[in-house]
Amino acid sequence: MGFGSIVATGITVIILIAAGYIILAGLAYCVDSANAAQAAVRASAEERMHTSLTLSGFEQLDDHSLQFNVTNTGDTEIDDVTQLDVLIKPVSLGAADRCIYLPFADDAGHEVPDHWYIAGQVGTAVGDTFQLETGGSMTVRCEFADRVPDRPVGYLEVAAPDGVQAYLSYQY
């Protein structure tokens, strides 16, 4: 009868040691995951610090289109300019009265009612994506189904995929 309690104690010790190893392995995995996530956040923040956009040359081409230039003045290339967000904010009485989001479309003949497309670019085309290299610029044309915003004063905002934004006040 005394031998059974010794065996039970031995099995309990083995189970406790195995549970300790499992807990330590899980803890090590969590620490590795946290370190990898922290490194990714640090790399993203560093990339954002080296990204900079400049907007210029805003003009109204006709009743249905606007055009402006985007220049990458940062140290990091923008991998896919088709992911840029373009927003037009007409102003009345000193405040933006609405925000018009324009999605990317392939060209001027696209079926999307209000959209933007690349009218000209100094950069590298890679497959279906376009890179905007450091110092590179592109001409963006915004097409509207009805007509351009009726307020001739406003703000233009362009946001890169990594969150960096550029603003330009316009008047036409």
N, C-alpha and C positions, 0 to 999 in steps of 0.2 A: 504494500500500500504506500509506503514512503517513496518508492521509486517513481510512481506516477506523478507526484508533485514536482519532482526534479525534472522530469521530461516536460511537463507543462511549463515550468519556469524557463527551461531552455528554449522551447518553442516561442514563448512570449518575448524573450530577449531577441531571438532571431527576427521576429515580426517587427519589434520596435526598431531594430537596426535597419531593416529594409524600409520601414516607413520614414526613418530619418534620411536615408539616401534619396528616397523619392521626393521628400520635401526639399532637400538641398538641390537636387537636379531641377526641380520646378523653380526654385528661387534663382538659380544660375540662369535658367532660360529667360525669366522675367527681366533680370538685370541686362542680359545681352539684348533683348528686344528694346528695352528702354534706351540703352546706349545707341542702338541703330536708329531709333526714332529721333533721338536728340541730334545725332549726326546729320540726319536728313533735314531737320528743321534748321540747323546751323548752315548747311549748304544752301538751302533755299533762301535764307535771309541774306547770306553773302551774295548770292546771285542777284537778288533784288537790289542790293546796294550798288551793284555794278551795272544795272540796267537804267537807261535814261532815254526818254523820247522827247523830241521837239516837233512842234506843229508850226507850219508856216504856209503862206501862199493861199489863204482861204479866198475863194471867189465863187460867185454864182455864175454858172455857165448859161443856163436858160431857166425857164419856169419849172423845170422838172429835175434839175441836177445842180449839185454843189461839188466843189473840188478843193482839195488841200493836199499838202505834202507832209509826210511823216518821215523823220530822220532819226536813226538810232545813234544817239550821241554818247551812249554808255560803252562799257568795256566788254559787255556780254552780247552775243548775237541772240536774236529772237528766233527761235526754232521754227515757229509756224505762225506767220502773220495773219493767216486766215482765222486765227483764234482771237484776234484783237476785237475788243468791244468798242463800237463807235456810238456815241450819244450826242444828240443835238438838243440844246436847252434854250429855246426862245425866251427872251426876257421882255416883260411889259411892266411898267411902273416900278422898275428897279428890282424885280424878283423874277426868277424863272417860273413861268406859268405852266410848263409841262416838260416832260423829258421824252424824247423820241429815240428809241433804241433801234439801231439799224443792224440787221444780221448780215453776214457775208454771203455773197452770191457769186457764182462763177464768172459772169460777164453781164453786159448791159441788157441782154435779151432774156434774162432769168425771169421766172414766173413770180418770184416773191415781190409783193407790191412795193415796199420800201426796203432798200438794201444798199450795201456798198460793195464795190469791187475794186480790184487793182487795175488802174488805168495805165500805169507805167511803173517800172521798178528797176533800180540798180541793186542787184542782189543775186542770190543763187536760188534757182528753182530745183527742188529735189522731189521728184515724183509729183504727188498731188499737194505737197506743202511748199511753202515759200519761206526761205530764211531771209532775215534782214540782218546783214552783217554789221559789225561796228563801222560807223561812218556811212553806211548805206542809206538810201532814201527811196521812197516810193510815193507815187501819186495815187491818192484815194479819191474815187468818184462816188458820190452818194446820189442814188436815183430815188425819186419819189413818184408814186402812182398818180396822185392828183397834182400837187405842185409843192414847191419848197415851202418851209414854214413861213407863214404870213408876217411874222415879226422879223424885221430886217436886222435886229440886234439880238445877240445871244452869246452862248458859250458852246464851244465844241470840246468834248472830252473823248480821249482815246485811252483805253486801258489795255496793257499787255497781259498775256496769260499769267505772268507771275505776280500781278497785282499793281505794278507800277503804272501811274496815270500821268497824262499830259493834258493841259488845258490851253485853250486859245479863245480869247474873246473875239467875236467877229461882228462885222457890220457890212451890209450890202445894200 
